[in-house]
Amino acid sequence: MSTRPATELFSEWATKNKDEGMERGHAASVKAMLDLALPRVSTPYSAVDVGCGNGWVCRALESGDACLRAVGVDGSKAMIEKAKTLGDGEFHLALLPDWKPTTPFDFLHSMEFLYYLHDPAAMLKILHDEWLNEAGVMVAGVDHYLENEDSHGWPEALTCAHDNAE
């Protein structure tokens, strides 16, 4: 048994509209993260959502008066395509750490991204050193943890999805 890349699974989910469930499922956590982080960000600000999926967080950020620009980056082709159809934002298809911003951001958001990386610590250093400006703020959420019993089956779901695809 092996897992397939999450980007493949998420592309499949985007075509089946399962991304809408991801948005609903993470909405409360993301709201809490934004409520905690955004008061610490100098305004007006630029933002990036790492692992943006269908771009829902970018659209939420851009709906506020203080956000000048929100950029989404994701490795799932179908998610990026969907993000581009749902709004006018700036979205980039890229596997990280290959993509680099042209200018650093004031705010960096990430939800359910870090544990898909081969070397999360190295990526965190890149995000800090190359993606955020000197006074930038980063908030990252992870819903896959021991106390969140709903998340316990996620690794197996990736394995089963891969095995069923073969």
Sequence and secondary structure as in RCSB ss.txt:
>XXXX:A:sequence
MSTRPATELFSEWATKNKDEGMERGHAASVKAMLDLALPRVSTPYSAVDVGCGNGWVCRALESGDACLRAVGVDG
SKAMIEKAKTLGDGEFHLALLPDWKPTTPFDFLHSMEFLYYLHDPAAMLKILHDEWLNEAGVMVAGVDHYLENED
SHGWPEALTCAHDNAE
>XXXX:A:secstr
     HHHHHHHHHHTTTHHHHHHHHHHHHHHHHHHHGGGS SSEEEEEET TTSHHHHHHHTSTTEEEEEEEES
 HHHHHHHHHH S EEEE  TTS   SS EEEEEEES GGGSS HHHHHHHIIIIIEEEEEEEEEE   STT GG
GTTHHHHHHHHHHHH 
